[in-house]
Amino acid sequence: MGTKKLKILIPQPKSRFILVRCPTCGHEQVVFSHATFRVICLVCGTELVKPQGGKAKILGQIVKILG
């Protein structure tokens, strides 16, 4: 009889790091997609991410989704 290899499923995380551009000054900043705290722009102080009890609401423009 042939031997069967079992596939082991490894769960992938649903959260990612995201490069976000500030709508006010254009500064780009890396944020977490499931942030639990407000994220403000380091240059002008505009709120970029608002936590919503799970996946955060991204208020800036998403430039790139990082690994």
Rosetta constraint file for C-alpha pairs under 8 A:
AtomPair CA 15 CA 32 HARMONIC 7.41 0.50
AtomPair CA 15 CA 33 HARMONIC 5.71 0.50
AtomPair CA 15 CA 34 HARMONIC 6.06 0.50
AtomPair CA 16 CA 32 HARMONIC 6.12 0.50
AtomPair CA 16 CA 33 HARMONIC 5.47 0.50
AtomPair CA 16 CA 34 HARMONIC 7.71 0.50
AtomPair CA 16 CA 65 HARMONIC 7.04 0.50
AtomPair CA 16 CA 66 HARMONIC 6.66 0.50
AtomPair CA 16 CA 67 HARMONIC 6.73 0.50
AtomPair CA 17 CA 30 HARMONIC 6.56 0.50
AtomPair CA 17 CA 31 HARMONIC 5.66 0.50
AtomPair CA 17 CA 32 HARMONIC 4.58 0.50
AtomPair CA 17 CA 33 HARMONIC 5.93 0.50
AtomPair CA 17 CA 65 HARMONIC 6.35 0.50
AtomPair CA 17 CA 66 HARMONIC 5.33 0.50
AtomPair CA 17 CA 67 HARMONIC 6.98 0.50
AtomPair CA 18 CA 30 HARMONIC 5.54 0.50
AtomPair CA 18 CA 31 HARMONIC 5.32 0.50
AtomPair CA 18 CA 32 HARMONIC 6.10 0.50
AtomPair CA 18 CA 33 HARMONIC 6.47 0.50
AtomPair CA 18 CA 62 HARMONIC 6.94 0.50
AtomPair CA 18 CA 63 HARMONIC 7.61 0.50
AtomPair CA 18 CA 64 HARMONIC 6.00 0.50
AtomPair CA 18 CA 65 HARMONIC 4.60 0.50
AtomPair CA 18 CA 66 HARMONIC 5.59 0.50
AtomPair CA 19 CA 28 HARMONIC 6.49 0.50
AtomPair CA 19 CA 29 HARMONIC 5.57 0.50
AtomPair CA 19 CA 30 HARMONIC 4.43 0.50
AtomPair CA 19 CA 31 HARMONIC 6.35 0.50
AtomPair CA 19 CA 62 HARMONIC 6.13 0.50
AtomPair CA 19 CA 63 HARMONIC 5.45 0.50
AtomPair CA 19 CA 64 HARMONIC 5.11 0.50
AtomPair CA 19 CA 65 HARMONIC 6.24 0.50
AtomPair CA 19 CA 66 HARMONIC 7.08 0.50
AtomPair CA 20 CA 28 HARMONIC 5.50 0.50
AtomPair CA 20 CA 29 HARMONIC 5.39 0.50
AtomPair CA 20 CA 30 HARMONIC 6.17 0.50
AtomPair CA 20 CA 31 HARMONIC 6.96 0.50
AtomPair CA 20 CA 48 HARMONIC 7.69 0.50
AtomPair CA 20 CA 60 HARMONIC 5.86 0.50
AtomPair CA 20 CA 61 HARMONIC 5.50 0.50
AtomPair CA 20 CA 62 HARMONIC 4.61 0.50
AtomPair CA 20 CA 63 HARMONIC 5.50 0.50
AtomPair CA 20 CA 64 HARMONIC 7.30 0.50
AtomPair CA 21 CA 26 HARMONIC 5.53 0.50
AtomPair CA 21 CA 27 HARMONIC 5.61 0.50
AtomPair CA 21 CA 28 HARMONIC 4.32 0.50
AtomPair CA 21 CA 29 HARMONIC 6.44 0.50
AtomPair CA 21 CA 60 HARMONIC 5.62 0.50
AtomPair CA 21 CA 61 HARMONIC 5.10 0.50
AtomPair CA 21 CA 62 HARMONIC 6.38 0.50
AtomPair CA 21 CA 63 HARMONIC 6.43 0.50
AtomPair CA 22 CA 26 HARMONIC 4.76 0.50
AtomPair CA 22 CA 27 HARMONIC 5.35 0.50
AtomPair CA 22 CA 28 HARMONIC 6.29 0.50
AtomPair CA 22 CA 29 HARMONIC 7.84 0.50
AtomPair CA 22 CA 41 HARMONIC 6.71 0.50
AtomPair CA 22 CA 46 HARMONIC 7.40 0.50
AtomPair CA 22 CA 48 HARMONIC 6.65 0.50
AtomPair CA 22 CA 60 HARMONIC 5.21 0.50
AtomPair CA 22 CA 61 HARMONIC 6.75 0.50
AtomPair CA 23 CA 60 HARMONIC 5.59 0.50
AtomPair CA 23 CA 61 HARMONIC 6.80 0.50
AtomPair CA 24 CA 44 HARMONIC 7.65 0.50
AtomPair CA 24 CA 46 HARMONIC 7.17 0.50
AtomPair CA 25 CA 43 HARMONIC 7.65 0.50
AtomPair CA 25 CA 44 HARMONIC 6.79 0.50
AtomPair CA 27 CA 41 HARMONIC 7.50 0.50
AtomPair CA 27 CA 43 HARMONIC 7.08 0.50
AtomPair CA 29 CA 41 HARMONIC 7.44 0.50
AtomPair CA 31 CA 35 HARMONIC 7.61 0.50
AtomPair CA 31 CA 39 HARMONIC 7.55 0.50
AtomPair CA 31 CA 49 HARMONIC 7.87 0.50
AtomPair CA 33 CA 55 HARMONIC 6.16 0.50
AtomPair CA 33 CA 56 HARMONIC 5.86 0.50
AtomPair CA 33 CA 58 HARMONIC 7.83 0.50
AtomPair CA 34 CA 51 HARMONIC 7.44 0.50
AtomPair CA 34 CA 54 HARMONIC 5.84 0.50
AtomPair CA 34 CA 55 HARMONIC 4.43 0.50
AtomPair CA 34 CA 56 HARMONIC 5.05 0.50
AtomPair CA 35 CA 49 HARMONIC 7.49 0.50
AtomPair CA 35 CA 50 HARMONIC 7.75 0.50
AtomPair CA 35 CA 51 HARMONIC 5.86 0.50
AtomPair CA 35 CA 54 HARMONIC 7.82 0.50
AtomPair CA 35 CA 55 HARMONIC 7.14 0.50
AtomPair CA 35 CA 56 HARMONIC 5.66 0.50
AtomPair CA 36 CA 51 HARMONIC 5.16 0.50
AtomPair CA 36 CA 52 HARMONIC 7.67 0.50
AtomPair CA 36 CA 53 HARMONIC 7.22 0.50
AtomPair CA 36 CA 54 HARMONIC 7.68 0.50
AtomPair CA 36 CA 56 HARMONIC 7.35 0.50
AtomPair CA 37 CA 50 HARMONIC 7.14 0.50
AtomPair CA 37 CA 51 HARMONIC 5.90 0.50
AtomPair CA 38 CA 47 HARMONIC 7.01 0.50
AtomPair CA 38 CA 48 HARMONIC 7.61 0.50
AtomPair CA 38 CA 49 HARMONIC 5.64 0.50
AtomPair CA 38 CA 50 HARMONIC 5.14 0.50
AtomPair CA 38 CA 51 HARMONIC 6.22 0.50
AtomPair CA 39 CA 47 HARMONIC 5.95 0.50
AtomPair CA 39 CA 48 HARMONIC 5.54 0.50
AtomPair CA 39 CA 49 HARMONIC 5.03 0.50
AtomPair CA 39 CA 50 HARMONIC 6.97 0.50
AtomPair CA 40 CA 45 HARMONIC 5.28 0.50
AtomPair CA 40 CA 46 HARMONIC 5.38 0.50
AtomPair CA 40 CA 47 HARMONIC 4.29 0.50
AtomPair CA 40 CA 48 HARMONIC 5.36 0.50
AtomPair CA 40 CA 49 HARMONIC 7.12 0.50
AtomPair CA 41 CA 45 HARMONIC 4.69 0.50
AtomPair CA 41 CA 46 HARMONIC 5.26 0.50
AtomPair CA 41 CA 47 HARMONIC 6.29 0.50
AtomPair CA 41 CA 48 HARMONIC 6.36 0.50
AtomPair CA 47 CA 59 HARMONIC 7.18 0.50
AtomPair CA 48 CA 58 HARMONIC 6.19 0.50
AtomPair CA 48 CA 59 HARMONIC 4.96 0.50
AtomPair CA 48 CA 60 HARMONIC 5.24 0.50
AtomPair CA 49 CA 56 HARMONIC 6.46 0.50
AtomPair CA 49 CA 57 HARMONIC 5.71 0.50
AtomPair CA 49 CA 58 HARMONIC 4.73 0.50
AtomPair CA 49 CA 59 HARMONIC 5.60 0.50
AtomPair CA 49 CA 60 HARMONIC 7.43 0.50
AtomPair CA 50 CA 56 HARMONIC 5.71 0.50
AtomPair CA 50 CA 57 HARMONIC 5.15 0.50
AtomPair CA 50 CA 58 HARMONIC 6.61 0.50
AtomPair CA 50 CA 59 HARMONIC 7.30 0.50
AtomPair CA 51 CA 55 HARMONIC 7.14 0.50
AtomPair CA 51 CA 56 HARMONIC 4.43 0.50
AtomPair CA 51 CA 57 HARMONIC 6.21 0.50
AtomPair CA 52 CA 56 HARMONIC 5.24 0.50
AtomPair CA 52 CA 57 HARMONIC 6.64 0.50
AtomPair CA 58 CA 62 HARMONIC 7.78 0.50
